[in-house]
Protein backbone atom coordinates (compact mmCIF):
# COMPACT_ATOMS: atom_id res chain seq x y z
CA UNK A 1 0.00 0.00 0.00
CA UNK A 2 1.28 3.47 -0.83
CA UNK A 3 1.96 5.67 2.16
CA UNK A 4 -0.73 8.24 2.75
CA UNK A 5 -3.60 6.06 1.52
CA UNK A 6 -5.81 5.77 4.58
CA UNK A 7 -8.35 3.00 5.08
CA UNK A 8 -11.42 3.88 7.12
CA UNK A 9 -11.68 1.53 10.08
CA UNK A 10 -14.37 3.13 12.23
CA UNK A 11 -17.47 1.17 13.31
CA UNK A 12 -20.02 1.00 10.55
CA UNK A 13 -17.39 1.42 7.84
CA UNK A 14 -18.46 0.37 4.35
CA UNK A 15 -15.23 -1.67 4.05
CA UNK A 16 -15.94 -5.35 4.60
CA UNK A 17 -12.37 -6.24 5.48
CA UNK A 18 -10.10 -4.24 7.74
CA UNK A 19 -6.39 -5.17 7.65
CA UNK A 20 -4.73 -6.47 10.80
CA UNK A 21 -1.45 -4.98 9.63
CA UNK A 22 -0.42 -2.38 7.06
CA UNK A 23 3.03 -2.34 5.48
CA UNK A 24 4.04 1.26 4.82
CA UNK A 25 6.75 2.54 2.52
CA UNK A 26 5.72 2.87 -1.13
CA UNK A 27 4.94 6.38 -2.36
CA UNK A 28 2.98 5.18 -5.41
CA UNK A 29 0.82 2.21 -6.30
CA UNK A 30 2.31 -1.23 -5.71
CA UNK A 31 -0.06 -3.38 -7.73
CA UNK A 32 1.80 -6.37 -9.12
CA UNK A 33 5.15 -7.27 -7.54
CA UNK A 34 4.93 -9.13 -4.24
CA UNK A 35 6.51 -12.22 -2.69
CA UNK A 36 6.62 -13.88 0.73
CA UNK A 37 9.81 -15.54 1.94
CA UNK A 38 9.47 -19.28 2.59
CA UNK A 39 12.14 -19.20 5.32
CA UNK A 40 11.07 -16.18 7.39
CA UNK A 41 8.26 -13.69 7.95
CA UNK A 42 9.63 -11.28 5.34
CA UNK A 43 7.51 -9.73 2.61
CA UNK A 44 8.92 -8.22 -0.61
CA UNK A 45 7.14 -5.67 -2.78
CA UNK A 46 7.82 -3.51 -5.83
CA UNK A 47 5.86 -0.49 -7.01
CA UNK A 48 5.30 2.27 -9.53
CA UNK A 49 7.72 4.38 -7.48
CA UNK A 50 10.52 2.20 -8.95
CA UNK A 51 11.37 1.00 -5.44
CA UNK A 52 11.77 -2.53 -4.10
CA UNK A 53 11.04 -2.86 -0.37
CA UNK A 54 10.99 -5.58 2.26
CA UNK A 55 9.27 -5.85 5.62
CA UNK A 56 9.58 -8.32 8.47
CA UNK A 57 6.15 -9.10 9.90
CA UNK A 58 7.87 -10.14 13.14
CA UNK A 59 8.48 -6.41 13.67
CA UNK A 60 4.81 -6.17 14.55
CA UNK A 61 5.71 -7.79 17.88
CA UNK A 62 8.29 -5.10 18.68
CA UNK A 63 8.15 -1.35 19.20
CA UNK A 64 11.11 -0.57 16.93
CA UNK A 65 9.36 -0.56 13.56
CA UNK A 66 5.72 -0.52 14.66
CA UNK A 67 3.26 2.39 14.75
CA UNK A 68 -0.10 1.02 15.84
CA UNK A 69 -1.02 -1.66 13.34
CA UNK A 70 1.48 -0.37 10.75
CA UNK A 71 5.11 -1.21 10.18
CA UNK A 72 7.74 0.57 8.11
CA UNK A 73 9.91 -1.14 5.49
CA UNK A 74 13.15 -2.57 6.83
CA UNK A 75 14.88 -2.31 3.46
CA UNK A 76 14.44 0.02 0.50
CA UNK A 77 16.37 -1.10 -2.56
CA UNK A 78 17.29 1.15 -5.46
CA UNK A 79 18.17 0.07 -8.97
CA UNK A 80 15.05 0.51 -11.10
CA UNK A 81 14.05 3.58 -13.09
CA UNK A 82 10.48 2.51 -13.89
CA UNK A 83 7.61 0.43 -12.54
CA UNK A 84 8.67 -2.82 -10.81
CA UNK A 85 6.53 -5.60 -12.29
CA UNK A 86 7.62 -8.65 -10.27
CA UNK A 87 9.97 -9.72 -7.51
CA UNK A 88 11.06 -12.93 -5.80
CA UNK A 89 13.17 -14.11 -2.87
CA UNK A 90 15.93 -16.54 -3.72
CA UNK A 91 14.88 -19.94 -2.26
CA UNK A 92 16.76 -20.71 0.94
CA UNK A 93 17.60 -17.05 1.56
CA UNK A 94 15.70 -14.26 3.28
CA UNK A 95 18.33 -11.70 2.20
CA UNK A 96 18.82 -12.12 -1.56
CA UNK A 97 16.06 -11.19 -4.00
CA UNK A 98 15.45 -10.47 -7.67
CA UNK A 99 13.22 -7.88 -9.30
CA UNK A 100 12.26 -7.01 -12.88
CA UNK A 101 10.43 -4.08 -14.42
CA UNK A 102 9.38 -1.86 -17.28
CA UNK A 103 12.94 -0.51 -17.52
CA UNK A 104 14.00 -3.88 -19.03
CA UNK A 105 16.29 -4.48 -16.05
CA UNK A 106 17.01 -7.46 -13.84
CA UNK A 107 18.10 -6.26 -10.39
CA UNK A 108 19.64 -8.52 -7.72
CA UNK A 109 19.67 -7.17 -4.15
CA UNK A 110 21.05 -8.38 -0.82
CA UNK A 111 19.74 -6.72 2.34
CA UNK A 112 23.12 -7.30 4.00
CA UNK A 113 24.74 -5.01 1.42
CA UNK A 114 22.52 -2.00 2.05
CA UNK A 115 20.17 -0.12 -0.27
CA UNK A 116 22.21 -0.45 -3.45
CA UNK A 117 21.80 -3.52 -5.65
CA UNK A 118 24.63 -6.03 -5.86
CA UNK A 119 24.03 -6.76 -9.56
CA UNK A 120 22.02 -5.11 -12.30
CA UNK A 121 21.53 -6.20 -15.90
CA UNK A 122 20.38 -3.59 -18.42
CA UNK A 123 18.55 -4.66 -21.59
CA UNK A 124 17.86 -8.10 -20.15
CA UNK A 125 14.99 -8.16 -22.67
CA UNK A 126 14.04 -5.95 -25.60
CA UNK A 127 10.80 -4.82 -23.91
CA UNK A 128 9.14 -4.61 -20.47
CA UNK A 129 9.92 -7.54 -18.17
CA UNK A 130 6.70 -8.71 -16.52
CA UNK A 131 7.59 -11.72 -14.36
CA UNK A 132 10.39 -13.69 -12.72
CA UNK A 133 10.64 -17.00 -10.89
CA UNK A 134 13.41 -18.85 -9.04
CA UNK A 135 13.93 -22.61 -9.30
CA UNK A 136 13.51 -23.93 -5.75
CA UNK A 137 15.59 -27.05 -6.48
CA UNK A 138 18.46 -25.07 -8.00
CA UNK A 139 18.22 -21.48 -6.69
CA UNK A 140 20.97 -20.30 -9.01
CA UNK A 141 18.49 -20.49 -11.89
CA UNK A 142 15.69 -18.01 -12.43
CA UNK A 143 13.30 -17.23 -15.30
CA UNK A 144 12.08 -13.95 -16.74
CA UNK A 145 9.15 -13.33 -19.08
CA UNK A 146 8.78 -10.23 -21.21
CA UNK A 147 6.57 -8.22 -23.53
CA UNK A 148 9.10 -9.11 -26.25
CA UNK A 149 7.38 -12.57 -26.23
CA UNK A 150 10.47 -14.37 -24.90
CA UNK A 151 11.24 -16.32 -21.72
CA UNK A 152 14.87 -16.36 -20.58
CA UNK A 153 16.68 -18.67 -18.18
CA UNK A 154 19.42 -16.92 -16.17
CA UNK A 155 22.21 -18.32 -14.00
CA UNK A 156 23.10 -16.18 -10.96
CA UNK A 157 26.65 -17.53 -11.02
CA UNK A 158 27.21 -15.95 -14.44
CA UNK A 159 26.04 -12.49 -13.39
CA UNK A 160 28.87 -10.12 -12.56
CA UNK A 161 28.77 -7.73 -9.62
CA UNK A 162 27.69 -4.18 -10.33
CA UNK A 163 26.29 -3.04 -13.67
CA UNK A 164 26.27 -5.04 -16.88
CA UNK A 165 24.48 -4.93 -20.22
CA UNK A 166 23.10 -8.09 -21.80
CA UNK A 167 23.70 -6.69 -25.28
CA UNK A 168 27.40 -6.55 -24.48
CA UNK A 169 27.65 -9.66 -22.30
CA UNK A 170 25.01 -12.36 -22.95
CA UNK A 171 26.77 -14.91 -20.69
CA UNK A 172 24.18 -14.83 -17.85
CA UNK A 173 21.51 -16.29 -20.18
CA UNK A 174 21.53 -20.09 -20.23
CA UNK A 175 18.73 -20.38 -22.77
CA UNK A 176 16.00 -18.33 -24.47
CA UNK A 177 12.58 -19.93 -24.98
CA UNK A 178 10.99 -18.40 -28.05
CA UNK A 179 7.59 -19.81 -28.91
CA UNK A 180 5.11 -17.27 -27.50
CA UNK A 181 3.47 -15.05 -30.08
CA UNK A 182 2.40 -12.34 -27.64
CA UNK A 183 3.32 -10.71 -24.31
CA UNK A 184 4.48 -13.14 -21.58
CA UNK A 185 2.85 -12.36 -18.22
CA UNK A 186 3.51 -15.41 -16.02
CA UNK A 187 6.34 -17.91 -15.54
CA UNK A 188 6.39 -20.53 -12.79
CA UNK A 189 8.67 -23.46 -12.07
CA UNK A 190 7.26 -26.88 -11.27
CA UNK A 191 7.01 -27.43 -7.50
CA UNK A 192 7.98 -31.08 -8.00
CA UNK A 193 10.81 -31.20 -10.57
CA UNK A 194 13.66 -28.83 -11.43
CA UNK A 195 13.37 -29.59 -15.15
CA UNK A 196 9.96 -28.14 -15.88
CA UNK A 197 8.31 -24.73 -15.93
CA UNK A 198 5.14 -23.21 -17.37
CA UNK A 199 4.47 -19.85 -19.01
CA UNK A 200 1.42 -17.92 -20.16
CA UNK A 201 0.54 -14.50 -21.51
CA UNK A 202 -1.71 -12.53 -23.83
CA UNK A 203 -2.56 -15.61 -25.90
CA UNK A 204 -4.69 -18.68 -25.29
CA UNK A 205 -2.16 -21.51 -24.70
CA UNK A 206 -0.37 -22.38 -21.49
CA UNK A 207 3.08 -23.70 -22.40
CA UNK A 208 4.89 -26.43 -20.45
CA UNK A 209 8.66 -26.61 -20.99
CA UNK A 210 11.36 -29.17 -20.29
CA UNK A 211 14.71 -27.46 -19.66
CA UNK A 212 16.60 -30.75 -19.84
CA UNK A 213 15.99 -31.03 -23.58
CA UNK A 214 18.65 -29.14 -25.53
CA UNK A 215 17.62 -27.06 -28.51
CA UNK A 216 19.50 -27.91 -31.67
CA UNK A 217 20.26 -24.86 -33.80
CA UNK A 218 20.61 -27.09 -36.85
CA UNK A 219 17.13 -28.58 -36.48
CA UNK A 220 14.72 -27.82 -39.32
CA UNK A 221 11.80 -28.04 -36.90
CA UNK A 222 10.45 -24.56 -36.12
CA UNK A 223 9.16 -25.71 -32.72
CA UNK A 224 11.63 -25.77 -29.84
CA UNK A 225 11.93 -29.45 -28.77
CA UNK A 226 11.97 -28.34 -25.13
CA UNK A 227 8.30 -27.36 -25.52
CA UNK A 228 6.66 -30.37 -23.86
CA UNK A 229 2.97 -29.48 -24.02
CA UNK A 230 0.48 -26.74 -24.95
CA UNK A 231 -2.86 -26.43 -23.18
CA UNK A 232 -5.30 -24.83 -25.62
CA UNK A 233 -8.55 -25.75 -23.90
CA UNK A 234 -9.61 -22.23 -23.00
CA UNK A 235 -11.21 -19.56 -25.14
CA UNK A 236 -9.44 -16.50 -23.77
CA UNK A 237 -5.84 -15.78 -22.64
CA UNK A 238 -4.83 -17.30 -19.30
CA UNK A 239 -4.44 -14.54 -16.71
CA UNK A 240 -3.05 -16.81 -14.00
CA UNK A 241 -2.29 -20.46 -13.30
CA UNK A 242 -1.01 -22.75 -10.55
CA UNK A 243 0.74 -26.11 -10.38
CA UNK A 244 -0.70 -28.70 -7.99
CA UNK A 245 1.93 -29.31 -5.30
CA UNK A 246 0.75 -32.90 -4.71
CA UNK A 247 0.10 -33.99 -8.31
CA UNK A 248 3.04 -32.92 -10.52
CA UNK A 249 1.01 -32.68 -13.71
CA UNK A 250 -2.26 -31.16 -12.49
CA UNK A 251 -2.97 -27.49 -13.15
CA UNK A 252 -5.53 -24.81 -12.43
CA UNK A 253 -5.84 -22.12 -15.09
CA UNK A 254 -8.15 -19.12 -15.17
CA UNK A 255 -9.18 -16.68 -17.90
CA UNK A 256 -10.99 -13.38 -17.98
CA UNK A 257 -13.61 -13.05 -20.70
CA UNK A 258 -14.36 -9.83 -22.58
CA UNK A 259 -17.81 -9.62 -20.98
CA UNK A 260 -16.30 -9.46 -17.49
CA UNK A 261 -16.80 -13.14 -16.67
CA UNK A 262 -14.16 -15.80 -16.38
CA UNK A 263 -13.48 -19.53 -16.51
CA UNK A 264 -11.47 -21.71 -14.11
CA UNK A 265 -10.26 -25.07 -15.42
CA UNK A 266 -8.61 -27.88 -13.48
CA UNK A 267 -6.88 -30.39 -15.72
CA UNK A 268 -4.06 -32.91 -15.90
CA UNK A 269 -1.55 -33.80 -18.63
CA UNK A 270 -1.78 -37.40 -19.83
CA UNK A 271 0.95 -39.82 -18.76
CA UNK A 272 1.44 -40.59 -22.44
CA UNK A 273 2.95 -37.09 -22.73
CA UNK A 274 4.87 -36.77 -19.49
CA UNK A 275 6.26 -40.32 -19.45
CA UNK A 276 7.26 -40.56 -23.09
CA UNK A 277 10.95 -40.80 -22.20
CA UNK A 278 10.46 -43.16 -19.24
CA UNK A 279 11.65 -46.65 -20.21
CA UNK A 280 9.87 -48.28 -17.23
CA UNK A 281 6.58 -46.70 -18.31
CA UNK A 282 7.09 -47.92 -21.88
CA UNK A 283 7.90 -51.44 -20.67
CA UNK A 284 4.77 -51.55 -18.50
CA UNK A 285 2.69 -50.20 -21.39
CA UNK A 286 4.08 -52.80 -23.80
CA UNK A 287 3.45 -55.53 -21.24
CA UNK A 288 -0.13 -54.35 -20.81
CA UNK A 289 -0.74 -54.41 -24.55
CA UNK A 290 0.83 -57.87 -24.86
CA UNK A 291 -1.40 -59.19 -22.06
CA UNK A 292 -4.45 -57.69 -23.72
CA UNK A 293 -3.48 -59.15 -27.11
CA UNK A 294 -2.88 -62.59 -25.60
CA UNK A 295 -6.18 -62.42 -23.74
CA UNK A 296 -8.00 -61.56 -26.97
CA UNK A 297 -6.26 -64.40 -28.82
CA UNK A 298 -7.28 -66.92 -26.15
CA UNK A 299 -10.90 -65.73 -26.29
CA UNK A 300 -10.97 -66.16 -30.06
CA UNK A 301 -9.52 -69.69 -29.87
CA UNK A 302 -12.03 -70.63 -27.17
CA UNK A 303 -14.93 -69.40 -29.31
CA UNK A 304 -13.63 -71.35 -32.34
CA UNK A 305 -13.29 -74.47 -30.20
CA UNK A 306 -16.89 -74.19 -28.98
CA UNK A 307 -18.18 -73.83 -32.55
CA UNK A 308 -16.23 -76.92 -33.70
CA UNK A 309 -17.59 -79.00 -30.81
CA UNK A 310 -21.14 -78.23 -31.92
Order of alpha helices (4+ residues) and beta strands (2+ residues): beta-beta-beta-beta-beta-beta-beta-beta-beta-beta-beta-beta-beta-beta-beta-beta-beta-beta-beta-beta-beta-beta-beta-alpha-alpha
